[in-house]
Structure formats: structure tokens, C-alpha cells
Amino acid sequence: MPFNELVLADGNTPSVMEAVIHAMFDFRREMLDNLKLSLEYHTEQLEEIKYHVENVIKEQEHRITNRVRELQDNVHRMQSQIVKLDSDETSLQLEKIANALDQPNMRLVPTSCDEIKSASSGTFSIRPYGSTEKPFMVLCNFENKFNLGGGWTVFQRRLDGSVDFYRNWESYKNGFGDVNGEHWLGLEKLHRMTKSGGHELLVLLEDFEEKEAYAFYDDFKVGNEAEKYKLTVGKYSGTAGDKLTYHNQMKFSARDQDNDLSDSKAGCANSFKGAWWFENCYKSNLNGQYYQKGYHLEKTGVEWMQFPSANYSLKSTTMMFRNRT
């Protein structure tokens, strides 16, 4: 009997077929579900692997970044050390050169006028021995009528009254005026240039009758500011009379700083309109007020009591020093 006839003849056959078909569908659905589950599982595995790989990469990147930063820091540190070594070496070489140039026959800038070889007086740039500050201009005197030689560094000059000398402490400390004319070089410069000792002082004086005289001291030194620029002078010789020994070991006084031995409340500087190494009060006051005449009664002039006489304000004065010959 043919199969199709058997199917049609058997009333239960369609149910069996349906069951088979359903079973096949169920099997396929189960297969699909299993595949789906397997896909989801492997997808999760891939995500975990991806996450792990990304973390590993990030960690490696972080380590690499830190390492690069460490290497950069090391490079910068080494560069700084190289620069410092170069700087230290350069400084050492410069110091050696400076020491070599600081020898008397090798100095680029003289330390005082007595290191300058010149036949005539004039302004020159100098820098005191051992000083690291910039050089400054001074008037150097190489000629005088008293045959006392040259090489003198001028630190005080009065000529015509064009510069006011009745000034405060700071002005006298730092100096004022023009080295080509009336000026005061400055107490601080005087200290730096004479502190080593071994200097001599020359004072030149002229009255309004063109009479000249000089005072020479075989020792000259100015103390530091803490000592109020105390004056030290040695033995006197000359034609003007000794009017500075009276002021030996005296502190400097200005109108705003009274360091004299006077009992006067005003102080010598204010009473006599000057600034000087006053004692009680003076036998010389070359920084007093300038008068366009000789004799005066005010006792506030440019005075050296014995030349030409008391109560006489001088026409010109020059104070200068040099290394002891």
C-alpha cells in the first residue's frame, strides 16, 4: 500500500506528524536558545577580556607616563647640575682672572691715584682694593707748588661756593658735588680706601690774597659708619699750622647727627653751619659756609684758624691722601 494512502487511511497519523514537527521546532528552539546562551557567555568573556586588556593598557600607559616623567626630571636635574658646574667653573676661572688682574701691574682699574702714571692732574676712574662695587671717578693731583709729589686722591675741594656743604649725614656718607669742581667724595669711600692703613694726608689752603699754605700728616685713616667715620691723623708738618690734631680720634658730625663732645644742645655742626670731625668745637672747619670775603665775625666760614688768622674764611681748600711713600 502506498505511503500516502496509509497516512490518509490512519486517522492518528496527523497527530504523530504534528508531534514530530513540534519536537523538531522545540529542538531547534532549544538549539537556538543554547546558541544564544553560548553567544551571551562568550560575549561576556570577550567584555571581561576587553576590560582586562584596557586596564592593563591603562596601567602600562600610567607606568610609561610616570617613567617618562621620571626620566624628564632626571634630565632636567642633570642639565641643572651641568649648568651649575659650568657656572662654578666659569666663576672659578673668572676669580682666577680677577686675582691675576688684581696684581699691581695687571689691574684694569687702579685702586687709587698713586697707581696712575700721569704728568698732570685730572679725573680718573678707580676702584678700592678688594671692592666688588663699580669704579667711581676721582680727581687725582699730580702737581703742587710745595714739591710734595703726586698720586694724591682728592676727597674735598672748595673753590667758589657753588656747592652747598651744609648737608645731612647721608650726603656726607655718599658724597656730593662734581669731582671737576667743588665736591666731597664721601665718608664711605674714604673708609674703604684708607681702612688698610699706611696713608698720608695733604691739605692745601689759599686765602683771598692768593697766599697758599699746606698741612701734611704722615698718617690718615677714616673709620667705618659704626665708628661714625672716626678720624685718625698722624704727625704734622707744613706751613699752615697744625689745626687737625685737635680733631684726631673724633667722630664725624653733620647737621642731623651730632657726635661731637660739645655740651651745646644744638651741636657744633648746627652752630657753625658745617660738617666735620668736631671736638668742642673746632680749630679747623673746612666744610663750613663759603664767604666771598676773607674776614668775618660769624665763625661759620671755611676756617683753618692759624691760616691766615682766626675768623678768616678761605678762598680755596683741597684735602687729599695717598699711600705712604
C-alpha positions as CSV (number, residue, x, y, z in Angstrom):
1,M,0.0,0.0,0.0
2,P,1.4,3.3,-0.9
3,F,2.5,5.6,2.0
4,N,0.2,8.4,1.2
5,E,-2.7,6.1,1.3
6,L,-1.5,4.8,4.7
7,V,-1.4,8.3,6.0
8,L,-4.8,9.1,4.8
9,A,-6.2,5.7,6.0
10,D,-4.8,6.1,9.5
11,G,-6.7,8.7,11.4
12,N,-3.9,9.1,14.1
13,T,-1.2,9.9,11.6
14,P,-1.6,13.7,11.5
15,S,-1.2,13.9,15.3
16,V,2.0,12.0,15.1
17,M,3.3,14.3,12.4
18,E,2.4,17.3,14.4
19,A,4.2,15.9,17.4
20,V,7.3,15.3,15.2
21,I,7.1,18.8,13.8
22,H,6.7,20.3,17.3
23,A,9.5,18.2,18.5
24,M,11.7,19.4,15.7
25,F,10.7,23.0,16.4
26,D,11.4,22.5,20.1
27,F,14.7,21.0,19.3
28,R,15.6,23.9,17.0
29,R,14.4,26.4,19.6
30,E,16.5,24.7,22.3
31,M,19.4,24.8,19.9
32,L,18.9,28.4,19.2
33,D,18.5,29.1,22.9
34,N,21.7,27.2,23.6
35,L,23.5,29.1,20.9
36,K,22.1,32.4,22.3
37,L,23.3,31.5,25.8
38,S,26.7,30.4,24.4
39,L,26.9,33.7,22.5
40,E,26.0,35.7,25.5
41,Y,28.6,33.8,27.6
42,H,31.3,34.3,25.0
43,T,30.3,38.0,24.7
44,E,30.6,38.4,28.4
45,Q,34.0,36.7,28.3
46,L,35.1,39.0,25.5
47,E,33.9,42.0,27.5
48,E,35.9,40.8,30.5
49,I,38.9,40.2,28.4
50,K,38.5,43.6,26.8
51,Y,38.1,45.2,30.2
52,H,41.2,43.4,31.5
53,V,43.2,44.4,28.4
54,E,42.1,48.0,28.7
55,N,43.1,48.1,32.4
56,V,46.4,46.5,31.5
57,I,46.9,49.1,28.8
58,K,45.9,51.9,31.1
59,E,48.2,50.7,33.8
60,Q,51.1,50.3,31.3
61,E,50.4,53.8,30.0
62,H,50.4,55.1,33.5
63,R,53.7,53.4,34.2
64,I,55.2,54.6,31.0
65,T,54.0,58.1,31.7
66,N,55.5,58.0,35.2
67,R,58.7,56.6,33.8
68,V,58.9,59.3,31.1
69,R,58.3,61.9,33.8
70,E,61.0,60.5,36.0
71,L,63.4,60.4,33.0
72,Q,62.5,64.0,32.2
73,D,63.1,65.0,35.8
74,N,66.4,63.3,35.8
75,V,67.3,65.0,32.5
76,H,66.3,68.4,33.9
77,R,68.3,67.7,37.1
78,M,71.3,66.7,35.1
79,Q,71.0,69.7,33.0
80,S,70.8,71.9,36.1
81,Q,73.9,70.2,37.5
82,I,75.7,70.7,34.2
83,V,74.7,74.4,34.2
84,K,75.8,74.8,37.8
85,L,79.1,73.1,37.2
86,D,79.6,75.3,34.1
87,S,78.7,78.3,36.2
88,D,81.0,77.3,39.1
89,E,83.8,76.6,36.7
90,T,83.2,79.9,35.0
91,S,83.2,81.7,38.3
92,L,86.4,79.9,39.3
93,Q,88.0,80.9,36.1
94,L,86.8,84.5,36.4
95,E,88.0,84.6,40.0
96,K,91.4,83.4,38.9
97,I,91.5,86.0,36.1
98,A,90.3,88.7,38.6
99,N,93.0,87.7,41.0
100,A,95.6,87.8,38.3
101,L,94.4,91.2,37.1
102,D,94.4,92.5,40.7
103,Q,98.1,92.4,40.8
104,P,99.5,95.9,40.8
105,N,101.0,95.6,37.3
106,M,97.9,93.9,35.8
107,R,94.9,95.9,37.2
108,L,92.5,97.2,34.6
109,V,91.2,99.8,37.1
110,P,93.6,101.4,39.6
111,T,92.7,101.3,43.3
112,S,93.8,104.9,43.9
113,C,95.6,107.8,42.2
114,D,99.0,106.8,43.2
115,E,98.8,103.8,40.9
116,I,98.2,106.1,37.9
117,K,101.1,107.4,35.9
118,S,100.4,110.9,34.7
119,A,102.2,114.2,34.4
120,S,99.2,116.4,35.0
121,S,96.2,116.4,37.4
122,G,92.8,115.2,36.2
123,T,89.8,112.9,36.8
124,F,90.3,109.1,36.6
125,S,88.2,106.0,37.3
126,I,89.3,104.0,40.4
127,R,88.1,101.1,42.5
128,P,89.4,100.5,46.0
129,Y,91.4,97.3,46.5
130,G,89.1,94.3,47.3
131,S,85.9,96.2,46.4
132,T,83.3,94.5,44.2
133,E,81.4,97.7,43.5
134,K,81.6,99.7,40.3
135,P,84.5,102.0,39.8
136,F,84.0,105.7,40.5
137,M,85.5,108.9,39.3
138,V,88.0,110.9,41.4
139,L,90.2,113.9,41.0
140,C,93.9,113.0,41.0
141,N,96.5,115.6,41.9
142,F,100.0,115.1,40.4
143,E,101.4,118.6,40.9
144,N,101.7,121.1,43.7
145,K,103.9,124.1,44.4
146,F,105.2,122.5,47.6
147,N,107.1,119.7,45.8
148,L,105.3,117.0,47.8
149,G,105.0,114.7,44.8
150,G,101.9,113.4,43.0
151,G,99.5,110.5,43.2
152,W,97.1,112.2,45.6
153,T,93.4,111.2,45.6
154,V,91.3,114.4,46.3
155,F,88.3,113.9,48.6
156,Q,87.4,117.5,49.5
157,R,87.6,120.7,47.4
158,R,86.3,124.2,47.9
159,L,86.7,126.8,45.2
160,D,83.9,129.3,44.8
161,G,80.9,128.5,46.9
162,S,78.9,126.9,44.1
163,V,78.1,123.8,46.1
164,D,76.3,123.9,49.5
165,F,78.3,122.0,52.1
166,Y,75.7,122.4,54.9
167,R,74.2,119.0,54.4
168,N,72.9,115.9,56.2
169,W,74.7,112.7,57.3
170,E,73.6,110.7,54.2
171,S,75.0,113.3,51.8
172,Y,78.4,113.2,53.6
173,K,78.3,109.4,53.7
174,N,77.8,109.0,50.0
175,G,79.4,112.2,48.7
176,F,78.2,115.1,46.6
177,G,79.3,117.7,44.1
178,D,81.3,117.4,40.9
179,V,84.9,115.9,41.0
180,N,85.9,118.5,38.5
181,G,84.7,121.3,40.8
182,E,83.6,121.6,44.4
183,H,82.9,118.3,45.9
184,W,83.0,115.9,48.9
185,L,84.0,112.3,47.8
186,G,82.1,110.5,50.6
187,L,82.9,109.1,54.0
188,E,82.1,105.6,53.0
189,K,84.6,105.7,50.1
190,L,87.2,107.3,52.4
191,H,86.8,104.5,54.8
192,R,87.1,101.8,52.1
193,M,90.2,103.4,50.6
194,T,92.0,104.1,53.9
195,K,91.0,101.2,56.2
196,S,94.1,99.2,55.4
197,G,96.3,101.9,56.9
198,G,99.5,103.3,55.6
199,H,98.2,106.5,54.1
200,E,99.2,110.2,54.4
201,L,97.1,113.3,54.2
202,L,97.8,116.7,52.5
203,V,95.7,119.8,53.0
204,L,96.2,122.7,50.6
205,L,94.9,126.2,51.6
206,E,94.6,129.5,49.8
207,D,93.3,132.9,51.0
208,F,91.8,135.7,49.0
209,E,95.2,137.4,48.7
210,E,96.4,134.2,46.8
211,K,98.7,133.3,49.7
212,E,99.0,129.5,49.9
213,A,100.0,127.1,52.7
214,Y,99.9,123.3,53.4
215,A,99.4,120.9,56.2
216,F,100.9,117.4,55.9
217,Y,100.1,114.4,58.2
218,D,102.1,111.2,58.0
219,D,99.1,109.0,58.8
220,F,95.5,109.2,57.7
221,K,92.5,106.9,58.2
222,V,88.7,107.1,58.4
223,G,86.8,104.5,60.4
224,N,83.5,102.8,59.4
225,E,80.0,104.0,59.8
226,A,79.6,102.1,63.1
227,E,82.5,104.2,64.4
228,K,80.9,107.3,63.0
229,Y,83.8,107.6,60.5
230,K,86.3,108.4,63.2
231,L,89.3,110.4,62.0
232,T,92.9,109.3,62.6
233,V,95.8,111.6,61.7
234,G,99.5,111.3,62.4
235,K,102.4,113.6,62.8
236,Y,102.1,117.1,61.4
237,S,104.5,119.2,59.2
238,G,103.9,122.1,56.9
239,T,103.3,125.9,56.7
240,A,99.6,126.2,57.6
241,G,99.9,125.3,61.3
242,D,98.6,122.1,62.9
243,K,94.8,122.5,63.2
244,L,93.8,118.9,62.7
245,T,95.5,117.1,65.5
246,Y,92.9,118.7,67.8
247,H,90.3,116.7,65.9
248,N,92.2,113.4,65.9
249,Q,90.1,110.4,67.0
250,M,86.9,112.5,66.7
251,K,83.7,111.2,65.2
252,F,82.1,112.9,62.2
253,S,79.1,115.2,62.8
254,A,76.6,116.6,60.4
255,R,73.6,118.9,60.9
256,D,71.3,115.9,61.5
257,Q,73.8,113.8,63.5
258,D,75.6,115.3,66.5
259,N,78.6,113.2,67.5
260,D,80.9,115.9,69.0
261,L,82.0,116.4,72.6
262,S,80.2,119.8,73.0
263,D,77.6,120.4,75.7
264,S,75.7,122.5,73.3
265,K,72.2,121.2,72.6
266,A,72.5,122.5,69.0
267,G,75.8,120.7,68.4
268,C,78.8,122.0,66.6
269,A,77.6,121.2,63.1
270,N,74.5,123.3,63.5
271,S,76.1,126.1,65.5
272,F,78.9,126.6,62.9
273,K,77.0,125.6,59.8
274,G,79.3,122.8,58.7
275,A,80.1,119.1,58.9
276,W,83.4,117.9,60.4
277,W,85.2,115.8,62.9
278,F,84.2,118.3,65.6
279,E,85.6,118.1,69.1
280,N,84.4,121.1,71.3
281,C,84.1,122.6,68.7
282,Y,86.9,123.2,66.2
283,K,90.3,124.5,65.2
284,S,89.5,123.8,61.6
285,N,86.2,123.6,59.8
286,L,86.9,123.3,56.0
287,N,83.3,122.3,55.3
288,G,81.8,125.5,56.7
289,Q,79.9,128.1,54.8
290,Y,81.6,129.7,51.9
291,Y,82.0,133.5,52.1
292,Q,83.1,135.8,49.2
293,K,85.4,137.6,51.5
294,G,88.2,136.8,54.0
295,Y,87.5,138.1,57.5
296,H,84.1,137.6,59.0
297,L,82.6,137.6,62.5
298,E,80.1,134.8,62.2
299,K,82.7,132.0,62.8
300,T,80.8,129.8,60.4
301,G,83.2,130.0,57.4
302,V,85.7,127.8,55.8
303,E,88.3,128.0,58.5
304,W,91.8,126.8,59.4
305,M,92.3,129.0,62.5
306,Q,96.0,129.8,62.1
307,F,96.0,130.4,58.4
308,P,96.0,133.2,57.7
309,S,94.3,134.0,61.1
310,A,91.2,133.4,63.1
311,N,87.8,134.5,61.8
312,Y,89.0,134.2,58.2
313,S,87.1,132.2,55.6
314,L,89.4,130.7,53.0
315,K,89.1,131.1,49.2
316,S,90.0,127.5,48.4
317,T,90.8,124.2,50.1
318,T,91.9,120.8,48.9
319,M,92.1,117.7,51.0
320,M,93.7,114.6,49.5
321,F,95.5,111.4,50.5
322,R,97.8,108.7,49.1
323,N,99.7,105.6,50.1
324,R,102.5,106.5,52.4
325,T,105.7,106.9,50.4
